[in-house]
Amino acid sequence: MRIDVLTLFPEMFAPLEHSMMKLAREREILGFHLHNFREYAVNKHGHVDDYPYGGGAGMLLRVEPIVQALEQIENYSHARVILTDPAGEPFNQAKAQAWSKEDHLIFICGHYEGFDHRIRDYITDEVSMGDYVLTNGEIPTMAMIDATVRLIPEAIGNHQSIQEESHQSSLLEYPQYTRPANFRGKEVPEVLLSGHHQRIEAWRRQEALRRTYLNRPDLLETAKLTEEEKKWLESLSAH
């Protein structure tokens, strides 16, 4: 996969030089490229923004620098071009799964009060990290890239761990424990020490359901549940 990012602050992407992203690049699973679209500023002062027509607070990013930077990327017209914006569709695990199968992703990071609306003629996706506003688009872009790249086969050594994570099956992940078995009187559940794999799997499934019901009941609307699990959740809600 190739990922290009159009940004005013390429230095903010230093965290992606480490950990999983670094390994993915070293293994040549990922090509990662940063483009500062201030290099395509509209004047010698480096301006990439201007006042909005019709008045209003703040400044808008102009369309020319972004489009010119975009057009310098090889085969950009065949890529998935993602605009990070609070007005976009919410980012979720399903999007990360879909994007992880793409050959080429391009992210455009916002700043100021937003973009000249005409930039949307050049994108395929407009995506938000959630119902809140951040100072710029670099932080959500890094989060989206991380969530996507880790789903690429071979990007993470233990692929089974991905399948068992929260949101992969519309459920939150079950509680997990490691040594010591007893910490200040708080003990690891006995079933996890039993060595009985069938009982352990049943316990994990039930605890994932319980955790989802308590913390994110909205996810249960899309979860695939057996009739027995539905009855168990009904009994849980009755208490």
Salt bridges, closest charged atoms under 4 A:
ASP4 OD1 - ARG2 NE 2.61
ASP4 OD2 - HIS35 NE2 2.66
ASP4 OD1 - HIS104 NE2 2.69
GLU17 OE2 - ARG25 NH1 3.16
ASP50 OD2 - ARG62 NH1 3.14
GLU64 OE2 - ARG62 NH2 2.53
ASP85 OD2 - ARG120 NH2 3.49
GLU89 OE1 - LYS95 NZ 2.85
GLU102 OE2 - ARG80 NH1 2.85
ASP116 OD2 - ARG118 NH2 2.60
ASP125 OD1 - ARG80 NE 2.93
GLU126 OE2 - ARG120 NH2 3.02
GLU165 OE1 - ARG150 NH1 2.69
GLU190 OE1 - ARG199 NH2 3.33
GLU201 OE2 - ARG204 NH1 3.49
GLU207 OE2 - ARG210 NH2 3.18
ASP218 OD2 - ARG216 NH2 2.86
GLU227 OE2 - LYS230 NZ 3.55
GLU229 OE2 - ARG205 NE 2.72
